[in-house]
Amino acid sequence: MTAPAQAQAPLEVIFRRPVEADHASVIRVIEHWFGERRARPLASLSWFRHFTGTSWIAESEGGRLLGFLIGYRSPDDVRRAVVHLVGVDPNHRRRGLGRDLVDRFVADVGATGVRTIEAVSPPDARGAIAFHRALGFRPDDGPGTMRLYGTPATPDLEGDGEDRVLLIREL
Ligand SMILES: CC(C)(COP(=O)(O)OP(=O)(O)OC[C@H]1O[C@@H](n2cnc3c(N)ncnc32)[C@H](O)[C@@H]1OP(=O)(O)O)[C@@H](O)C(=O)NCCC(=O)NCCS
């Protein structure tokens, strides 16, 4: 006889704006969380100095990092905003934390007139693409795209061999 499944305790999460000290906490975990050696340069200190007004930290009551979102409104087009990075501790996934972080970002930028939110993902990052799709993002399938790993993507968008899916959510 198998033991009954243990119910997960409800997650107590505190949401706050990032401060510079969060940079160290994020780069400590980002390669593990993203499963990607090259993720670390994507979370450079500037994000924690200059983009805090539209970014979020999720932490436990004890101050342990549970998730983060770095995002911004486009300086070139005030109707557009970008989710630069969103990450959740692998031990706390599929409990709505990623969605909550994006919802908070949408509330931030939606209140300032943003109509379109963008994110990019490698085409083989199936979890990330499924997450964005679940939150109402759609892959751009316009000119220059082709199906890679089953998703419309732009080959070499970020340089040689760096194919990307451009994910767009209309507000
Ligand atoms: C992507 C990520 C942020 C999702 O965080 P999360 O807290 O697990 O997401 P949520 O629990 O809010 O998921 C919301 C919905 O997205 C979808 N989803 C999330 N992760 C998924 C996965 N791995 N596979 C398929 N669908 C997924 C589901 O529909 C989910 O709803 P459900 O759990 O009720 O089915 C997290 O997996 C992560 O940090 N991944 C590594 C970093 C990364 O790829 N970031 C995105 C690119 S910057």
The ligand as an ORCA input file, in Angstrom:
! r2SCAN-3c Opt
* xyz 0 1
  C       9.156     29.559    -15.497
  C       9.027     29.691    -13.946
  C       9.354     31.137    -13.530
  C       7.588     29.337    -13.544
  O       7.441     29.568    -12.155
  P       6.284     28.832    -11.291
  O       6.168     29.521     -9.997
  O       6.541     27.372    -11.285
  O       5.006     29.118    -12.213
  P       3.457     29.042    -11.768
  O       3.301     28.041    -10.672
  O       2.958     30.415    -11.502
  O       2.814     28.466    -13.115
  C       1.695     29.068    -13.752
  C       1.278     28.171    -14.902
  O       2.316     28.149    -15.898
  C       2.395     26.827    -16.495
  N       3.711     26.253    -16.189
  C       4.619     26.689    -15.286
  N       5.744     25.941    -15.337
  C       5.524     24.992    -16.272
  C       6.296     23.903    -16.774
  N       7.552     23.645    -16.328
  N       5.759     23.113    -17.733
  C       4.508     23.355    -18.214
  N       3.716     24.382    -17.772
  C       4.234     25.183    -16.829
  C       1.264     26.027    -15.865
  O       0.112     26.183    -16.673
  C       1.089     26.719    -14.536
  O      -0.191     26.549    -13.985
  P      -0.533     25.157    -13.198
  O       0.621     24.885    -12.263
  O      -1.804     25.504    -12.476
  O      -0.674     24.121    -14.257
  C      10.000     28.686    -13.240
  O       9.773     27.393    -13.750
  C      11.470     29.019    -13.422
  O      12.033     29.780    -12.622
  N      12.111     28.446    -14.477
  C      13.531     28.695    -14.725
  C      13.762     30.110    -15.209
  C      13.004     30.445    -16.477
  O      12.959     29.673    -17.410
  N      12.388     31.665    -16.500
  C      11.597     32.139    -17.631
  C      12.414     32.814    -18.665
  S      13.208     34.308    -18.060
*
